[in-house]
Every structure is written in C-alpha cells, then in structure tokens.
Amino acid sequence: MSKVKTSNRTRIRRVPTRAVFDREILNQILDEALICHLGFTDNEQSFVIPTLCWRNENRLYVHGSTGSRMLKILKSGASVCVTVTLLDGLVMARSAFHHSANYRSAVILGPMHHVDNETDRLSALEHFMEHIAPGRWATVRAPNNKELKATDLFWIALDEVSVKVRTGDPVDDVGDMDLPVWAGVIPIKQQFGPMAGAKDMQLEVAAPNYSTVFGQRWVNE
C-alpha cells in the first residue's frame, strides 16, 4: 500500500485517529471532487478561493484566466494551501453536543507550478475534460491560440498532504443512550442529471451518455 507523505505541518492534531495514510484513498477523494478551495496571501490579506480542480497521477491541477489575481500569486511561487472536502452525511446524535458529519477531506501544502509548455497545457486540459465527460474532447472544438494564451494552468505536487475521514454512527455518552431521541445518519450523495440541452442549439444532436462519470449514475427521469 502506497502511503501519503506527511510533515509536521500536515500532522493531524485534532482527532488523529481519523487520519488516513493510504494514497489510494487520497486519489479517490481528489478524483471525486470537482471543487477545491485554494488559500493564499496577497499583501498580508488571506484569501480562500473555490476553483475547479483535477488530479493526474501525483499532481493536482487548477486553471483560470491569466488576468486572475489568484493565478498571478501562484505564478510567483508562493506557498499555498489547497483543501478538498466531500460531505457524506449528517450525523444526528442524542445530544446537541455530539452531532457531527461524515466526510472525507484532504489538505495539500506547497508551491504551485506553472505549466509553460503548450503541448503539456493541451494535454492537461484534455485530461480535465475527459475526467468530467469521457470522450468529449474528441467532439468539441480545440482551444485556439488566443484562448490558450488567455488560460493559465498550475499544478501542486501531492507530496505534503493530510487526509482525514469520519464514518459511522454518532458517538453518544453512555448516560444519553436511553433518551427517546432518534439517532443516526442522514446520507448525502453527489448526483448528476438529468442533462438539459442548451436552448440555443441549432442542430439536432443526440445527448451523449456520461453515466459512468465519478462512478455515479445520472438521473434519467
């Protein structure tokens, strides 16, 4: 089993028993996530910006407009903090204090690296689209030179990471077990569809089937 690399900065101090060191779990979290939150500092002010992300091997990628303040900060080589959270359920306890949530999360620290080479940028963008919608890259118009110049790509190595997971039922105090209060978990699942075609489509084009995306089934009705 390949293990997640950690450091003193990523050591989990609060409920360390929830720490996970299996790299496959990390990969599953990042591959299921669509959004990460990227933290950085600009002129002594901290910001946390949500942005689309995708994993390729040992790297997590983000992209955006070359005019973005965030991407300009990333290009400087500043260290950042990237977080991803998947909420799997609300944990309902017998006492207000012990209510919790089931989740899977990852925190990644380090500098972002700029993707300079045009071939590498196209490859990364293709990987992103194929991750979201397998087979779509071959059907759409490829980015032109103007669009590529307006788009910046960055990646962060998955070398300094913490992974934390909570599963299961509420953990109530022994003295509360006989209270006449329902306890359990309200599951939360990511679900896709049904697909809605654009109102300005000028050709009759059959809707593609992306039902295998993220291992989830799209709603067909």
N, C-alpha and C positions, 0 to 999 in steps of 0.2 A: 504494500500500500504506500503510494507516494504521499508525503506529508506536506502540509502548508508550512512555509517558512515564517517564523515569527521573530520578534525582537522585544526588547524591554518596552519599546513604545507601543507595541501591539499586544502586550500581555494583558489578558482579561482579568481584571481585579474584582469586578462585581459579579458574583455567582460564577466563579471559574469552572464549576462542574458543567456548565453549558458550552464551554469551549470545545470546538471541533477542529481536528488537525488533519482530517482526510481531504486531500486535494480534490478528489472526485466530488465531494460534497460542495466544495468551493466552486468547482466548474459548473455543477448543476444549478447553484444559486445564480451565478452570473449569466448562464445561458437562458434561464427562465426570466430573468429581469429584462425589462425594456428601458427602465429609467434608473439612473444613478444620481446621487447628489454630490456635487464637486465643491469642496471647500477650499478657499484661497484667501489671501490677504492682499489688499491694494491700498497703499498709503495708510497703513495702520488700521484700516477698516476691514473686518472679516465679512466674507460673503459665502453663501451656500446656494449654488445654482443647480436646479434639476436639468438634466440633459439626457438624451438618448445614448445608449452605450451598447457595446457588443464585445464578446470575447473571441479571440483567435489564439489558440494554444496558450502560451504563458503571458499574454498581453490583453489588457482591456482598452478598447478604443473609444474615443469620442470625436465628434466633428462639429463644425459650425462655420459661421461666416468669418472671413478674415478680418472684418471690422469689429468683431466682438471683443469687448474689454477682457472677458474671461480668457479667450484664446490668446490675446496679446500677453496676458500674465503668464499663461502656460508656456508661451514661446520663450520667455525669459529664463526658463529653467527652474522656476521657484518650486519648492516642495508643496504638495497638495495633499488633501485627504479626500478619498473617494469612498462613499458609502452606498451600499445596496441593501434594501430590506424587502423581504417577501412576508406579508402578513397572512398567516394560515388559519387563524381562528381567534375568537374572543373567549377567554377562559372565565367562566362565571362561578364564583366561589360562594360559600355560605356567609362569609363576612365581607364587608366592603373592602377591607384592607388586602385580602388575598386574591382579589380579581387580577387577572393578568392577560397575557396574549401569547399565543403560539406563533412563532416566527422563525425565519432563517435570515441571517444578516452577515455581511462581510464589510470590513473596513480595510482599505488599501492605502498605504502611505508611500510617498516618494515623489520624484520629479516626473513630469510628463515629457515625452519625447516627440518632437515634430517629425512628421512623415514628409520628407522633401522630394523623394523620387516620384515622378508622375506614374510610372508603372506600379509602384507599391501603393500609391494612393488609389488608383483604379482597382487594384486587387482587393484592398481593404474595403472599399465601398461596395464592390461586388459581394464580398463575404457578408457584409452587413445586410444587404438586400436579400441574399439567399437564406440568411438566418431567419428573416422575418417571413419571407414568401418564397419558398423553394421554386426555382425555375423562372422567376420573374425577370431576372437580369437579362436573359436572352430575348425577352419580348419587348422591352422598353427601349427608348432612345438613349444611347450612352451619353454621359456628360460631354459637352463640348469644351473647347479650351477656355472660353470665358467663364464657364461655370466651375471648371476645375480651379482656375485662378482665384475665384471668389470663395473657395471652400478650403478650410484648413482641417487637417487630421492630426490627432495626437494619440499616443498610447502610453500606458503606465505598466511597468512590469509587475507581475504578481509575486513579488519577492519579499514584501514586508506586509503581511496580511494577518488579520484576526477574523475568525469565523465563530459565530455564536448561534446556537439553536435551542429553542424551547419547544417541547412537545408534551402531549398528555393532559391529564385532568388537573383540576385545581388541587392545591395542597392546603388543606384546611387544618386549623387547630383541632386537636382531639376533642376539646370541650365544645366545639361547634358542630360536630358530626351529627348530632341528633336534632339540630334545628330544622323546622319544617320549611326549608328553603330549597328550591331546585338548584342543583349544581351540575355543571358540565361544560361542554364546549360548543360554541356556535361556529361551524366551519366557514371559512372564506376561501373561495376558489376563483382563479382567473379564468374568464370565459370569453370566447370570441364569437362574433357574428350576431344575427345574420348579416351577410355582406350587402351593402347598399350601393348600387351603381351611381355614378355621378350624373346629375340632371342634365349636364351639357354634352353628354356623349353623342357623337354624330354618326356613329356606326353601330350596327348590331353586333356586339361582341359577347360571346358566352363568358359568364363569370368563371374564373379559374377556381381550382379546388386547393385551398391551403389548409385543409383539415388536419394535417399532421403537424402543424406549427406548434412548437413547445409541448408536444405530446398531449395537447388538448383537442377536444372536438368542438368544432364550430356549431353554433345553434343554427339549425336549418329551417326552423319554423318560427 
